[in-house]
């Protein structure tokens, strides 16, 4: 039976979000997913840059 792990991303009063971005490989054409953890106020900035 698998265990469900719940992780909190709240430390030192700052709120964080897990951002999952889909990117296409230039070599194979396959899609990959890149996961990063960024502060809530920097989410839009992270998504606009490539």
VOBA-1610 file (N, C-alpha, C; in pm, whole numbers, padded with zeros to 5 digits, always signed):
BEGIN
Unk+00084-00118+00000Unk+00000+00000+00000Unk+00089+00124+00000Unk+00059+00217-00086Unk+00140+00338-00099Unk+00100+00440+00007Unk+00198+00514+00052Unk+00172+00620+00150Unk+00159+00753+00076Unk+00069+00834+00124Unk+00049+00966+00067Unk+00127+01066+00150Unk+00217+01139+00086Unk+00301+01236+00155Unk+00252+01375+00119Unk+00228+01455+00221Unk+00184+01592+00200Unk+00296+01684+00247Unk+00351+01761+00155Unk+00460+01852+00187Unk+00406+01994+00190Unk+00445+02069+00290Unk+00407+02210+00295Unk+00522+02293+00245Unk+00491+02392+00167Unk+00593+02480+00110Unk+00595+02614+00182Unk+00548+02618+00304Unk+00543+02741+00381Unk+00654+02738+00485Unk+00754+02824+00467Unk+00862+02835+00564Unk+00893+02982+00585Unk+00918+03018+00706Unk+00957+03154+00744Unk+00858+03259+00696Unk+00730+03227+00692Unk+00627+03323+00658Unk+00615+03357+00511Unk+00695+03296+00425Unk+00688+03324+00283Unk+00610+03214+00214Unk+00523+03249+00121Unk+00441+03152+00050Unk+00510+03113-00080Unk+00511+02983-00109Unk+00575+02931-00229Unk+00473+02855-00312Unk+00503+02843-00441Unk+00418+02768-00532Unk+00505+02676-00616Unk+00451+02560-00648Unk+00520+02466-00736Unk+00471+02491-00878Unk+00562+02528-00966Unk+00528+02563-01103Unk+00574+02450-01195Unk+00482+02401-01277Unk+00515+02295-01373Unk+00501+02355-01512Unk+00611+02352-01586Unk+00614+02414-01718Unk+00641+02307-01823Unk+00569+02309-01933Unk+00586+02212-02040Unk+00676+02272-02148Unk+00783+02200-02183Unk+00875+02246-02286Unk+00892+02138-02391Unk+00915+02181-02512Unk+00933+02087-02623Unk+01082+02075-02655Unk+01130+01953-02666Unk+01269+01927-02698Unk+01294+01959-02845Unk+01400+02034-02872Unk+01433+02068-03010Unk+01489+01947-03085Unk+01552+01858-03012Unk+01617+01744-03075Unk+01518+01636-03118Unk+01427+01597-03027Unk+01336+01486-03056Unk+01193+01531-03083Unk+01158+01651-03039Unk+01022+01698-03057Unk+00928+01652-02947Unk+00980+01576-02850Unk+00898+01529-02740Unk+00882+01638-02635Unk+00773+01631-02560Unk+00748+01727-02454Unk+00806+01677-02323Unk+00864+01770-02247Unk+00914+01740-02113Unk+00853+01839-02016Unk+00849+01802-01891Unk+00792+01887-01788Unk+00902+01929-01691Unk+00911+02059-01663Unk+01010+02113-01572Unk+00936+02164-01449Unk+00972+02112-01332Unk+00907+02151-01207Unk+01004+02235-01124Unk+00957+02350-01076Unk+01037+02434-00989Unk+00949+02492-00880Unk+01012+02532-00771Unk+00940+02594-00660Unk+00986+02740-00653Unk+00890+02832-00666Unk+00921+02974-00666Unk+00827+03046-00568Unk+00868+03163-00518Unk+00777+03242-00432Unk+00654+03287-00511Unk+00543+03304-00441Unk+00417+03341-00507Unk+00427+03472-00585Unk+00504+03568-00536Unk+00513+03696-00606Unk+00601+03689-00731Unk+00674+03581-00753Unk+00761+03567-00870Unk+00708+03467-00974Unk+00586+03418-00956Unk+00533+03315-01046Unk+00515+03369-01187Unk+00450+03483-01202Unk+00427+03540-01335Unk+00559+03575-01404Unk+00656+03625-01327Unk+00787+03657-01384Unk+00856+03531-01435Unk+00844+03422-01361Unk+00905+03295-01402Unk+00839+03241-01529Unk+00708+03252-01540Unk+00638+03196-01654Unk+00659+03277-01782Unk+00685+03408-01771Unk+00704+03489-01890Unk+00842+03472-01949Unk+00944+03442-01867Unk+01078+03421-01923Unk+01091+03281-01977Unk+01175+03264-02077Unk+01195+03132-02136Unk+01340+03098-02137
//
